[in-house]
Structure formats: structure tokens, C-alpha cells
Amino acid sequence: MTPTATQNHHVVGVTDFGGPDQLGVHEVPAPLPGPGEVRIRVAAAAVSPTDTHLRAGTYGTYGTQPPYVPGMDAAGVVDAVGEDVPWQVGQRLMAIALPTGQPGGAYVQHLVGPWESMTVVPDSVSLAQAATVPMNGLTALQALALLDLAPGSTLAVTGAAGTLGTYLVSLARAAGLVVVADAAAKDRELVMSLRPDHVVERGPDVAQAIRELFPDGVDGLVDGSVQGEQIVPALRDGGRLATVRFWEGPDERGIQTFPVRVRDEYLAQDRLQQLAAYAEDGTLPLKVAAELPYTEAAEAHRMLEAGGVRGRIVLTF
Ligand SMILES: NC(=O)c1ccc[n+]([C@@H]2O[C@H](COP(=O)([O-])OP(=O)(O)OC[C@H]3O[C@@H](n4cnc5c(N)ncnc54)[C@H](OP(=O)(O)O)[C@@H]3O)[C@@H](O)[C@H]2O)c1
């Protein structure tokens, strides 16, 4: 059936910022793709920390109208295309979405976006698995590109048991870096399965543990656990730090800081394609923690905020 402007669809979002129970299902007109755009019938959307921040009001109204719809990743099947796009109706695609911009977040039955914000899902990857890839995969690639470490350099990754940390450890190993990952005792086996060169105990003393392995400090560090100042002593003089919540970093010992902003990757189709290849060949370990129907988005947010989720929760549409 050709989509028409009169069709409605469901989105999950908030009209008032607050706790998980503010999330509700709203019926709104389904978007149609314009030139250069594609629409997917979403099968799965990932639930990430940034979604809970958006729901709570951390980012404000960002100049858009309610309902404010979270979600930066989706995967589904193309059901409508605009002019001049390489994708076709019926293809399975994964997409990064921009909840704080146009065309909006991914907790939707139909997601429209520029064709460059999407790529083909390999046959061996399920749509639920694919939904876990774009946002954190692009973040990991951006962090590694910003750090720009030569093969053989040392890289520490904190929050290694999380989705971003998992992708970082895996991609850094593939890039020939010597990787130190942190883990709680209960996550040690999980983190070891990513095959980092070293695993250290996570927590407030993580920098000291890294220094015990590398007395001069590591060349680079990605602060996936958002520990800020606590992790800085792990870096060598002149080391390179990637931060994930816009921290500009310390002013000491010549350390250079690179705040990572995944929204800058919105049209990075080449990197998305690279991630699809890594998902297919197993370089990226894909882990879906749970699949919940979109009507249970509030429960998904509660689960994520409780901590301890390993792998990504996805909402199914
Ligand atoms: N700037 C950007 O563009 C961008 C893009 C993507 C992600 N991010 C941010 O990157 C961070 C990681 O994202 P994610 O999706 O990987 O989240 P996640 O899956 O929730 O992973 C975070 C990991 O850090 C662990 N952790 C929390 N506090 C810790 C501490 N003090 N010491 C060691 N580990 C700790 C968590 O463990 P528990 O579950 O046990 O708490 C979890 O394993 C989030 O803050 C996210 O907002 C930023």
C-alpha cells in the first residue's frame, strides 16, 4: 500500500518531562519521506541512557513540540522512499535518529530520515540486534578517530561492560591498540570475552590500577563510565582523553581532551556501513538484553536506570 499523508501511527514520548511513567503512546500523523529521505517501518528501537535523559528533561524542549520522542537507534523495513535515494522498499535498514532535531526520535512506528543516516542490515543480523548498533557504534568510531592513536598504543576504556564500552574495546582491538578494560568482579567474564589485553577492577581506584600496569600512564582513555577527574591520573603526560558527556577535561600535564558528540555522525553513511560489516563478521559483539513491546517503554526505562543491564534493551514496534 502506498503511504498517504492521512495515515496515523504510534510514537512513544512525553508531554511533561519526568520519570519513566511520563512515557506514553501518542497517535500522530505518520511522516512521509521527502527528496533524499527514506521511511522505515520500525521493528526495533534501542533504549539508551541518552533516552532517559531526554525523558527527564535534561535537554529541555530543544525547540520542538510535544510529544518529545526519545530514541537514537532503530532498525526496520523500508516502506516508502523519496527521490534520489539508494534504498528500496522492502530492504532491511538500521538508522541513527536525532531526537533533539528533525525528523525526531526513534521510538516510532515509522521513522523518516535522510538516506545517509541509514544502512543495510546484514542477513545474519536480526533487526533487534541491528537496533543496538548505530548510535553507540558511531560514538565508538568517533572516539577512536578523535584519539587517533597509532597501532600498538595503549588505550584504557572505562564502563567496558556497557554497550559503548563493549563496542570500544572490540573496535580498538581490531585497530591494533593495546586495550585495558575495567570490570566489576561480576562482569569479569563478560569483559574478558571481548579479549582486551588487560582487565582491571572498575571503580574509584581504576586509574591507580591502570598505572600499576603502565607506570607512565596510558596513551589514550575513553571515559565511558563518566568518572571525570577520577580517571585522569591513568593518562600519561600528553595523553589523549575522550569524554562522552561534553566534559572539556582537565588542564594538566598536556593532556588533550576530545568531547565526543555522536550527532555529528548523523550523515556518516560510510561509518554506518563499516559498522554493518563489523556486525556481520563478528568484530562487534551484538547483545540484546531484552525485547519489550513499545507499550512497555516505561518499564524499559526503569530497567535501564536501575543499572546492571548488560547488552541493550530494545523496544519492538
Ligand atoms: N556524547 C555522546 O555523543 C554519547 C554517545 C553515546 C553514549 N554516550 C554516553 O556514554 C555513556 C555510556 O553509554 P552506554 O550506552 O554504554 O551506557 P551503559 O550501557 O549503561 O554502560 C555504562 C556502563 O558504565 C558502568 N558504570 C557506571 N558507573 C560506573 C563507575 N563508577 N565505574 C565503572 N563503571 C561504571 C555501568 O555499570 P552499571 O550498569 O553496573 O551501572 C555500565 O556498565 C553514557 O553516559 C552515555 O550517555 C554519549
The ligand as a MOL file (V3000), in Angstrom:
LIG
                    3D

  0  0  0     0  0            999 V3000
M  V30 BEGIN CTAB
M  V30 COUNTS 48 52 0 0 0
M  V30 BEGIN ATOM
M  V30 1 N 28.3530 12.1600 23.8090 0
M  V30 2 C 27.8050 11.2540 23.0050 0
M  V30 3 O 27.6170 11.5250 21.8050 0
M  V30 4 C 27.4250 9.8980 23.5580 0
M  V30 5 C 27.0240 8.8870 22.6810 0
M  V30 6 C 26.7420 7.6150 23.2170 0
M  V30 7 C 26.8360 7.4010 24.5900 0
M  V30 8 N 27.1730 8.4300 25.4020 0 CHG=1
M  V30 9 C 27.2680 8.2560 26.8530 0
M  V30 10 O 28.2120 7.2150 27.0970 0
M  V30 11 C 27.9210 6.5710 28.3150 0
M  V30 12 C 27.9080 5.0670 28.1190 0
M  V30 13 O 26.8100 4.7270 27.2990 0
M  V30 14 P 26.2860 3.2260 27.2350 0
M  V30 15 O 25.1810 3.2030 26.2770 0
M  V30 16 O 27.4250 2.3020 27.0530 0 CHG=-1
M  V30 17 O 25.7090 3.0540 28.7030 0
M  V30 18 P 25.5760 1.6960 29.5280 0
M  V30 19 O 25.3210 0.5750 28.5820 0
M  V30 20 O 24.6130 1.9790 30.6140 0
M  V30 21 O 27.0410 1.4730 30.0960 0
M  V30 22 C 27.6160 2.2400 31.0980 0
M  V30 23 C 28.4950 1.3070 31.8900 0
M  V30 24 O 29.2500 2.0500 32.8350 0
M  V30 25 C 29.1510 1.3560 34.0770 0
M  V30 26 N 29.4150 2.2750 35.1860 0
M  V30 27 C 28.5900 3.1600 35.7630 0
M  V30 28 N 29.2310 3.8070 36.7560 0
M  V30 29 C 30.4870 3.3020 36.7970 0
M  V30 30 C 31.6260 3.5620 37.5920 0
M  V30 31 N 31.6230 4.4790 38.5560 0
M  V30 32 N 32.7480 2.8450 37.3510 0
M  V30 33 C 32.7860 1.9450 36.3690 0
M  V30 34 N 31.7410 1.6470 35.5760 0
M  V30 35 C 30.6090 2.3300 35.7900 0
M  V30 36 C 27.7510 0.7960 34.0830 0
M  V30 37 O 27.6040 -0.2330 35.0520 0
M  V30 38 P 26.2270 -0.4550 35.8460 0
M  V30 39 O 25.2080 -0.8840 34.8430 0
M  V30 40 O 26.5940 -1.5220 36.8150 0
M  V30 41 O 25.8960 0.8880 36.4700 0
M  V30 42 C 27.6740 0.2820 32.6560 0
M  V30 43 O 28.2690 -0.9790 32.5170 0
M  V30 44 C 26.5650 7.1340 28.7740 0
M  V30 45 O 26.8100 8.1210 29.7400 0
M  V30 46 C 26.0010 7.7570 27.5060 0
M  V30 47 O 25.0950 8.8020 27.7730 0
M  V30 48 C 27.4800 9.6710 24.9080 0
M  V30 END ATOM
M  V30 BEGIN BOND
M  V30 1 1 1 2
M  V30 2 2 2 3
M  V30 3 1 2 4
M  V30 4 1 4 5
M  V30 5 2 4 48
M  V30 6 2 5 6
M  V30 7 1 6 7
M  V30 8 2 7 8
M  V30 9 1 8 9
M  V30 10 1 8 48
M  V30 11 1 9 10
M  V30 12 1 9 46
M  V30 13 1 10 11
M  V30 14 1 11 12
M  V30 15 1 11 44
M  V30 16 1 12 13
M  V30 17 1 13 14
M  V30 18 2 14 15
M  V30 19 1 14 16
M  V30 20 1 14 17
M  V30 21 1 17 18
M  V30 22 2 18 19
M  V30 23 1 18 20
M  V30 24 1 18 21
M  V30 25 1 21 22
M  V30 26 1 22 23
M  V30 27 1 23 24
M  V30 28 1 23 42
M  V30 29 1 24 25
M  V30 30 1 25 26
M  V30 31 1 25 36
M  V30 32 1 26 27
M  V30 33 1 26 35
M  V30 34 2 27 28
M  V30 35 1 28 29
M  V30 36 1 29 30
M  V30 37 2 29 35
M  V30 38 1 30 31
M  V30 39 2 30 32
M  V30 40 1 32 33
M  V30 41 2 33 34
M  V30 42 1 34 35
M  V30 43 1 36 37
M  V30 44 1 36 42
M  V30 45 1 37 38
M  V30 46 2 38 39
M  V30 47 1 38 40
M  V30 48 1 38 41
M  V30 49 1 42 43
M  V30 50 1 44 45
M  V30 51 1 44 46
M  V30 52 1 46 47
M  V30 END BOND
M  V30 END CTAB
M  END
